[in-house]
Amino acid sequence: MKPWLPLLLLLLLGQAGAAGDDVVVIGNSGLPKTDKITLQRLYTGRIVSIGQQTVMPVNLPAGSPVRDDFLQMVMDQNEEQYTGYWLVRRYVGKGSPPKELGSVDEVVKHVIATPGAVGYVPVSKVPPGTNVIYRR
């Protein structure tokens, strides 16, 4: 066996594991589980509540790989489509996009501490006991 083959296998396996880190949506305690359609409506400003509870979604910044995964997985959009949607919506006076936080850690802290908050994070970054409201 070639001496570099085990190292190559480790590198390939490590990359496969990192790329397979699914994105989940977490919510402040008490928020119910939800579905993809509800999240699409929430992140496009068409609804502001889940059940009887007012909800405040947060985003990661444009260009974040986790945001890209969320947009693809949940919103069925890419960054250009999502940004364009909010550009038009803001222009016609129909609101503004969800607040952006700078990192996954900020999203987790914000969602845990803020009643009604929801955000998306990689499943590997979900602290034990966190309320996962959507998982693909």
Backbone bond lengths (Angstrom), bond angles and torsions (degrees), N, CA, C in turn:
res aa  C-N    CA-C-N  psi(-1)  N-CA   C-N-CA  omega(-1)  CA-C   N-CA-C  phi
1 M - - - 1.452 - - 1.525 108.88 -
2 K 1.300 115.81 140.92 1.465 121.60 178.64 1.531 109.05 -67.72
3 P 1.338 118.11 139.76 1.472 120.24 -177.09 1.534 113.19 -65.75
4 W 1.300 119.07 -22.96 1.460 121.93 -178.39 1.530 113.03 -88.71
5 L 1.340 117.98 -11.32 1.459 121.05 -176.02 1.537 113.23 -62.71
6 P 1.351 120.54 -45.55 1.470 118.67 178.06 1.536 112.71 -60.44
7 L 1.330 116.33 -37.75 1.460 119.76 178.61 1.534 110.86 -64.89
8 L 1.325 116.15 -42.51 1.459 120.26 178.15 1.530 110.79 -61.34
9 L 1.316 117.09 -42.96 1.465 120.84 178.93 1.529 111.39 -62.81
10 L 1.335 116.89 -42.65 1.463 120.34 177.86 1.532 111.42 -61.28
11 L 1.329 115.97 -43.28 1.463 120.10 179.30 1.528 110.93 -62.10
12 L 1.330 116.61 -44.81 1.461 120.40 -179.36 1.519 111.54 -65.87
13 L 1.308 117.56 -42.19 1.461 120.90 178.88 1.524 110.89 -65.72
14 G 1.297 117.45 -39.31 1.466 121.33 178.16 1.512 111.66 -62.95
15 Q 1.331 117.09 -40.99 1.460 120.22 178.97 1.518 111.36 -68.16
16 A 1.318 116.88 -38.60 1.466 119.68 179.52 1.519 110.02 -63.53
17 G 1.319 117.54 -40.32 1.463 120.45 179.88 1.513 112.20 -65.85
18 A 1.333 117.10 -40.87 1.460 120.55 -178.76 1.521 110.80 -67.22
19 A 1.335 116.10 -39.67 1.453 119.56 -178.28 1.526 111.52 -71.36
20 G 1.321 117.97 -21.92 1.447 121.12 -177.15 1.522 113.70 -89.48
21 D 1.321 118.25 14.82 1.463 121.71 -178.07 1.529 108.80 -80.30
22 D 1.328 116.62 98.32 1.457 121.42 -177.86 1.522 112.03 -64.67
23 V 1.313 114.97 154.08 1.455 122.26 176.41 1.527 107.96 -96.46
24 V 1.326 116.46 134.52 1.462 122.25 175.74 1.525 108.50 -122.56
25 V 1.320 115.78 160.83 1.458 120.70 177.09 1.521 107.45 -106.40
26 I 1.327 114.76 126.69 1.460 120.37 179.09 1.529 108.94 -108.75
27 G 1.326 115.15 152.12 1.456 120.40 179.40 1.515 110.25 -134.76
28 N 1.300 115.28 156.63 1.460 120.54 175.05 1.523 108.26 -57.82
29 S 1.321 116.05 152.04 1.470 119.67 -177.64 1.521 110.21 -55.09
30 G 1.281 116.31 142.63 1.455 121.31 179.83 1.511 114.15 96.11
31 L 1.330 118.20 -18.92 1.460 119.45 176.31 1.529 108.55 -74.16
32 P 1.335 116.99 138.13 1.462 119.40 -179.51 1.530 112.18 -78.48
33 K 1.315 115.66 162.17 1.467 121.22 172.47 1.522 107.02 -60.18
34 T 1.323 116.40 153.40 1.458 119.68 -178.01 1.521 109.94 -141.62
35 D 1.320 115.95 -177.06 1.461 120.48 -178.10 1.530 110.80 -122.10
36 K 1.313 114.63 173.88 1.464 122.19 -176.33 1.534 111.88 -60.60
37 I 1.324 117.10 -43.58 1.476 120.62 -178.06 1.531 110.68 -62.33
38 T 1.319 116.84 -42.96 1.470 120.59 178.88 1.524 110.17 -62.65
39 L 1.342 117.02 -42.75 1.471 119.89 178.47 1.522 111.08 -64.33
40 Q 1.322 117.78 -39.59 1.464 120.19 177.36 1.528 110.39 -60.24
41 R 1.309 116.68 -44.12 1.465 120.53 -179.88 1.530 111.02 -67.51
42 L 1.328 116.49 -36.22 1.466 121.27 179.60 1.531 111.10 -67.74
43 Y 1.336 116.88 -46.63 1.460 120.89 -177.14 1.531 113.17 -78.71
44 T 1.345 117.26 -2.58 1.466 120.02 172.85 1.531 111.09 -111.68
45 G 1.332 116.58 8.49 1.451 120.73 175.29 1.518 115.20 75.31
46 R 1.319 117.90 12.35 1.465 120.40 -178.79 1.528 112.32 -81.36
47 I 1.347 116.08 -23.00 1.460 120.60 172.88 1.528 107.59 -134.75
48 V 1.327 116.12 160.54 1.465 120.62 179.88 1.519 112.12 -127.76
49 S 1.344 116.58 8.90 1.461 118.76 -179.70 1.524 110.76 -146.24
50 I 1.315 113.93 157.41 1.459 122.23 170.47 1.523 104.56 -119.14
51 G 1.328 115.59 118.22 1.460 119.01 -172.99 1.511 108.49 64.68
52 Q 1.303 116.37 -126.81 1.465 121.29 -179.81 1.523 112.45 -99.90
53 Q 1.327 117.86 5.19 1.458 121.00 -173.73 1.533 111.85 -106.19
54 T 1.332 116.15 127.35 1.457 121.75 175.67 1.528 109.10 -65.63
55 V 1.319 115.58 136.55 1.463 121.13 -175.18 1.525 109.94 -124.29
56 M 1.340 115.48 139.95 1.464 121.65 178.04 1.528 108.76 -122.30
57 P 1.337 117.64 100.09 1.458 119.96 179.41 1.524 111.52 -74.02
58 V 1.327 115.77 151.55 1.467 121.59 172.88 1.519 108.56 -125.84
59 N 1.315 114.96 150.91 1.459 123.20 178.89 1.520 110.27 -114.49
60 L 1.315 115.22 159.83 1.457 121.56 164.85 1.523 106.92 -89.24
61 P 1.327 118.98 164.17 1.467 120.31 -177.87 1.529 112.25 -66.62
62 A 1.324 115.16 152.82 1.467 120.88 174.53 1.527 108.58 -56.06
63 G 1.313 115.85 140.59 1.459 120.88 -178.61 1.513 113.25 94.83
64 S 1.316 117.90 -13.37 1.462 120.79 177.61 1.529 108.79 -70.77
65 P 1.333 118.09 130.91 1.467 119.97 178.35 1.536 112.51 -59.92
66 V 1.325 117.27 -32.88 1.470 120.26 178.85 1.530 109.57 -68.23
67 R 1.330 117.05 -40.49 1.474 120.35 176.47 1.519 110.02 -62.91
68 D 1.326 117.03 -43.78 1.465 120.43 178.38 1.524 110.87 -58.23
69 D 1.336 116.37 -43.73 1.471 120.45 178.51 1.530 110.86 -62.99
70 F 1.336 117.20 -43.11 1.461 121.58 178.77 1.526 110.84 -61.67
71 L 1.325 115.88 -47.45 1.463 119.40 -179.38 1.521 111.10 -59.51
72 Q 1.320 116.17 -41.46 1.462 119.97 179.86 1.529 111.19 -71.10
73 M 1.331 117.18 -47.47 1.456 122.80 -173.20 1.536 112.76 -71.65
74 V 1.321 117.18 -44.17 1.463 121.23 -173.52 1.522 111.80 -101.92
75 M 1.315 117.11 -46.57 1.456 120.21 -171.69 1.536 113.31 -86.08
76 D 1.325 116.93 -14.49 1.473 121.60 -175.64 1.527 110.68 56.04
77 Q 1.342 115.54 39.89 1.458 122.19 -179.68 1.524 108.94 -139.43
78 N 1.344 114.79 166.54 1.460 119.52 168.97 1.539 107.23 -107.75
79 E 1.308 115.89 177.69 1.470 120.49 -176.60 1.524 111.77 -58.74
80 E 1.309 117.05 -42.58 1.467 121.03 -178.15 1.534 110.86 -62.46
81 Q 1.307 117.43 -43.10 1.468 121.01 179.51 1.533 110.85 -65.43
82 Y 1.327 116.70 -44.60 1.472 120.94 -177.76 1.533 110.33 -65.90
83 T 1.318 117.06 -46.28 1.466 121.21 179.31 1.522 110.49 -63.28
84 G 1.324 116.87 -41.81 1.465 121.27 178.28 1.521 112.19 -62.48
85 Y 1.321 116.00 -41.26 1.460 120.95 177.56 1.528 109.89 -57.13
86 W 1.340 116.74 -48.94 1.463 120.12 -176.96 1.526 111.76 -71.64
87 L 1.309 117.81 -29.13 1.463 120.54 176.49 1.527 109.81 -61.78
88 V 1.323 116.71 -47.03 1.465 121.12 179.28 1.525 110.30 -67.17
89 R 1.312 116.41 -45.24 1.484 120.51 -177.44 1.534 110.88 -60.30
90 R 1.326 116.51 -42.28 1.465 119.99 178.90 1.531 110.08 -67.24
91 Y 1.334 117.19 -39.55 1.465 121.85 -178.71 1.525 111.63 -61.28
92 V 1.337 117.02 -38.15 1.462 119.92 -179.03 1.529 112.16 -89.33
93 G 1.333 117.02 7.98 1.452 120.84 175.02 1.518 115.08 78.45
94 K 1.314 117.06 29.12 1.466 120.91 -177.99 1.518 113.03 -105.69
95 G 1.334 117.61 27.79 1.457 120.61 175.04 1.509 114.83 108.08
96 S 1.313 114.96 -174.74 1.462 122.00 179.89 1.517 109.83 -129.93
97 P 1.321 116.10 158.99 1.465 119.84 -179.05 1.530 111.29 -64.89
98 P 1.322 115.83 162.21 1.465 119.14 177.08 1.531 111.37 -57.00
99 K 1.311 114.74 149.46 1.462 122.27 177.40 1.531 109.52 -56.02
100 E 1.330 115.52 142.17 1.464 120.54 177.25 1.523 110.14 -102.80
101 L 1.318 115.20 135.12 1.464 121.72 174.33 1.522 107.39 -111.89
102 G 1.331 117.01 154.37 1.454 121.95 -169.48 1.511 117.42 -77.52
103 S 1.338 118.48 -19.92 1.467 119.07 -175.85 1.529 110.59 -154.01
104 V 1.314 114.87 165.64 1.461 120.82 176.74 1.525 110.19 -60.53
105 D 1.333 116.96 -41.57 1.468 120.15 179.13 1.529 111.35 -60.77
106 E 1.333 117.58 -39.99 1.464 120.89 177.55 1.527 110.91 -64.05
107 V 1.337 116.52 -39.57 1.467 120.06 178.37 1.522 110.03 -61.86
108 V 1.332 116.93 -47.34 1.466 120.98 -179.47 1.526 110.48 -58.90
109 K 1.335 117.32 -49.55 1.471 121.09 -179.35 1.522 111.56 -61.22
110 H 1.318 116.59 -43.60 1.464 121.76 -178.95 1.528 110.85 -63.07
111 V 1.330 116.62 -47.79 1.464 120.48 -177.41 1.528 111.00 -63.67
112 I 1.315 117.38 -42.31 1.465 120.73 -179.81 1.528 111.01 -65.00
113 A 1.336 117.47 -37.66 1.463 121.46 -173.80 1.529 114.93 -90.03
114 T 1.331 118.85 -14.72 1.462 121.13 -170.97 1.531 111.38 -113.63
115 P 1.322 117.61 114.93 1.469 119.67 177.65 1.535 111.07 -56.07
116 G 1.324 116.03 131.88 1.460 121.56 178.28 1.519 115.16 84.25
117 A 1.319 118.09 -4.38 1.469 120.28 -177.35 1.526 111.34 -76.77
118 V 1.344 115.08 143.67 1.467 122.06 172.03 1.523 108.38 -135.83
119 G 1.318 116.08 150.03 1.451 121.65 177.81 1.517 109.65 -160.84
120 Y 1.310 115.68 167.93 1.465 120.89 -178.28 1.519 109.69 -113.88
121 V 1.319 115.14 142.28 1.466 122.22 -178.27 1.524 108.89 -148.36
122 P 1.333 117.67 159.79 1.465 119.42 172.85 1.529 109.23 -65.27
123 V 1.305 117.03 144.26 1.467 120.83 -178.17 1.528 111.34 -57.86
124 S 1.329 117.38 -29.95 1.467 120.82 -179.74 1.528 112.91 -69.52
125 K 1.332 118.04 -15.59 1.469 122.51 -178.18 1.528 113.03 -101.88
126 V 1.334 117.30 5.04 1.460 120.36 -179.38 1.524 109.30 -80.90
127 P 1.340 117.95 117.31 1.462 119.93 178.58 1.535 110.89 -67.16
128 P 1.325 116.96 151.27 1.467 119.88 177.14 1.534 110.61 -56.30
129 G 1.314 115.87 139.00 1.455 121.10 177.84 1.517 114.84 84.90
130 T 1.336 117.94 -1.53 1.463 121.10 179.63 1.529 109.64 -74.54
131 N 1.308 116.66 143.81 1.462 123.20 -178.47 1.532 110.40 -79.40
132 V 1.326 116.44 101.37 1.464 121.03 175.99 1.523 106.82 -86.60
133 I 1.355 115.64 115.16 1.472 119.17 -176.00 1.518 112.88 -98.05
134 Y 1.339 117.51 -14.68 1.465 120.40 176.40 1.519 110.07 -150.62
135 R 1.305 113.77 130.11 1.464 121.63 174.94 1.516 106.55 -139.49
136 R 1.317 115.64 130.02 1.466 120.55 -179.22 1.488 110.46 -66.52
